[in-house]
């Protein structure tokens, strides 16, 4: 089912005309309401009226996560707080979160974007949408929720966790669409098997999974284990949240909601736009955002765009799965983690050095993250209590900053190998192939 | 009279302790007493050696964090009730014992145990007044 034929199946010329019109409006709006970006444009010698074609977007300066950090918390807001009805956030690189505000219309657009994805899963007002993403500042839960409400489906705001209760609701309330992280879907699928529930007897027919990388083999296990068809959903808080793009039944790339989010692929080195089909860094411009518009936001995600005709009938450009990142951001349990955040925490303890390593792994279906850090030289350690106390303090501080649990393991000073060049701070043992 | 004990932080990995004992063996360090307190991931080896400062230096050169601290070594009658007698003296004086371990050698009919107490100075005084024999590092050789 196609939720919004006018936008999703528009003739390419019609879509490009709409995009240009919206881009011109968005750039003018940003220039007039966000002094920081206006200054950037002035420095680049570009005025809103210089945007005459879609290709002129390349004249505009980028916005980076560093810009967001420099303007913490609300420096990039284009509207006063009285017009902001919602705040969501995700981790920032400096230890301070990225704060994004939404106006009433932004919330409606977000709901619209996710509704299109739910419709790709076959959702209608008669469906029961089971939202097992975490609710809160994380955009997963409330984003899926907004989409289901837009459709007029029955929403089960389960949030994540308590798997036995998830399964009970799936059975008793006949959940027909489930939204959660792929790893949590797998956890539910395995619990279903353990409890001897026949997947065929579950009513769930499709799932909308995103917020973290996942593998083909995970997809197969989830589809079989829950008896459903899996769809990918992509998004990022800076742009809106989940719903920027979603895969249809063809499972061949995610359709970008191009009337709302304009995609570009740029060379991560030269930052020059690349032709469609080439792999590079994904850049998004919001076309209708009021709260915190983003002009040419560098996502740091590496991927490629596809514009060949999709048999589903939608004409929107698709993005392939994300192949990697141009920065050191990790996604652990669906949460963005930057090594720099960890450094800030370690730096607060004079008992520790900045010689550390993060080990990310996947045990069962769940991501784990462990910090190995060296004690400062000359530290007197003659007591287990001291070490245990230190560990609790550091683990607590990490949880406060990262929003997820991180195990801490202390090492003797000088244990970690010293590298000649850039230190290898992260060992990601997860395999996504 | 205090004894000097060396505390060494060790990651709990197979072979790590062996590496430590190799360093001590190569440096000709004799362990007069040793104990390990551990959790799942690491341990603290405490030991009595004849040259604590020198031993610490050698260990830190080899990547082990080691430090020296005071403890009490008492010679107790090697018979039932011997340890109880000493501990009773301390607890009556409201002095806590954090841990104890025994030495490798015993002296003619006596066992020598090392203990870490909450108040080293008072413990030495009380035990001394009660006639309990306190040993110095050299006596544990």
Boltz contact constraints between the chains, C-beta under 6 A:
constraints:
  - contact:
      token1: [A, 375]
      token2: [B, 65]
      max_distance: 6.0
  - contact:
      token1: [A, 380]
      token2: [B, 67]
      max_distance: 6.0
  - contact:
      token1: [A, 381]
      token2: [B, 9]
      max_distance: 6.0
  - contact:
      token1: [A, 381]
      token2: [B, 65]
      max_distance: 6.0
  - contact:
      token1: [A, 382]
      token2: [B, 7]
      max_distance: 6.0
  - contact:
      token1: [A, 382]
      token2: [B, 67]
      max_distance: 6.0
  - contact:
      token1: [A, 382]
      token2: [B, 69]
      max_distance: 6.0
  - contact:
      token1: [A, 384]
      token2: [B, 37]
      max_distance: 6.0
  - contact:
      token1: [A, 384]
      token2: [B, 44]
      max_distance: 6.0
  - contact:
      token1: [A, 409]
      token2: [B, 41]
      max_distance: 6.0
  - contact:
      token1: [A, 412]
      token2: [B, 9]
      max_distance: 6.0
  - contact:
      token1: [A, 412]
      token2: [B, 63]
      max_distance: 6.0
  - contact:
      token1: [A, 412]
      token2: [B, 64]
      max_distance: 6.0
  - contact:
      token1: [A, 412]
      token2: [B, 65]
      max_distance: 6.0
  - contact:
      token1: [A, 413]
      token2: [B, 65]
      max_distance: 6.0
  - contact:
      token1: [A, 414]
      token2: [B, 63]
      max_distance: 6.0
